[in-house]
Amino acid sequence: MISEICGTLIKKEQIKGISETRIKSMYERMVLLRLVEEKVADLVSQKRVFCPCHLYEGQEAVAVGVCESLVKEDYVFSTHRSHGHYLAKGGDLKAMIAELFGRGTGCSKGRGGSMHLVATDIGFPGSSAIVAGTIPISVGAALSFSIRCKRNVSVAFFGDGAANEGVFYESLNFASLRKLPVIFICENNFYTTHMPVSAMHADTDLFRKAGVFNIYSIRIDGNNVLEVFKTAKEAIERARNGDGPALIECLTYRWRGHVGPNYDIDKGLREKAELEWWMKNCPVKRIERLLVEEGILSASEIGHTKERIMDEIEEAVSFAERSPFPER
């Protein structure tokens, strides 16, 4: 089932209707997310960053595909695994890295750390480590948009574990009842901390849980950025036009362990072959392969893009380490 959804090449037909400029922009954003997380993993391993970091590596297509259809005034609410959502929405890289270092120039003034990023100027009111904690807040934001007759949309990112929480179902019901402009994005990476989703849910078709509330729902390949973009774009447009909420279950996979830079293979929490299968179906490599085959980007252009982004990341790290700690 999973291999049928996530184990295929991105077809060139899926490019139809998306400009080359937009596709290249999404690819570059995904590369940014990937290289940032690889760098953060190194910083944690080197004990230069001390705060707990839940890395987003492997899930880049979800955040980028969804946020590409949003405008600055739309709200995105994130989780403990917040780096990808923050950057995909347009958060400042230097401010994020400085926050991981606990510096006063950080996006939360050095007092939030990895799990509590915020950038209100670009529609990122904040992330929280409370599982499912931001889901009702996103519904509240959508209610505010509705009352004030705003055409903005609120997006709640959450993992498969959050679908166990009662507030998730209360939020679905209220959003449906009031036809609120909120999009629920379930990033199903198949593990709740260390427990497989099959041990947590009697019915692992998580997208079907919205059906009882008369909410449009769908399960998609979360590692195909073009599919995520098109699906999210349609749902967001419907919500803007007053047609109510939607739930999109994105099948994806986090490469690193629940928290920190390790892969958790040595702990016996998952099989090496499983991780290797998902790495083979890397969301960045899948879109990169298509871009080269279709002549949208050359191998040299891809190399230059990665070099430029790495330079930006290194500059952000230098900025963070030079920055002062917060006032007591």
Sequence and secondary structure as in RCSB ss.txt:
>XXXX:A:sequence
MISEICGTLIKKEQIKGISETRIKSMYERMVLLRLVEEKVADLVSQKRVFCPCHLYEGQEAVAVGVCESLVKEDY
VFSTHRSHGHYLAKGGDLKAMIAELFGRGTGCSKGRGGSMHLVATDIGFPGSSAIVAGTIPISVGAALSFSIRCK
RNVSVAFFGDGAANEGVFYESLNFASLRKLPVIFICENNFYTTHMPVSAMHADTDLFRKAGVFNIYSIRIDGNNV
LEVFKTAKEAIERARNGDGPALIECLTYRWRGHVGPNYDIDKGLREKAELEWWMKNCPVKRIERLLVEEGILSAS
EIGHTKERIMDEIEEAVSFAERSPFPER
>XXXX:A:secstr
 HHHHHSS   GGGGTTS HHHHHHHHHHHHHHHHHHHHHHHHHHTTS  S     TT HHHHHHHHTT  TTSE
EEE SS HHHHHHTT  HHHHHHHHTT TTSTTTTSS TT   BGGGTB EE SSTTTTHHHHHHHHHHHHHTT 
   EEEEEEGGGGGSHHHHHHHHHHHHTT SEEEEEEE SEETTEEGGGT SS  GGGGGGGGT EEEEEETT H
HHHHHHHHHHHHHHHTT   EEEEEE   SS SSSS   TTTTSS HHHHHHHHHT HHHHHHHHHHHTTSS HH
HHHHHHHHHHHHHHHHHHHHHHS     
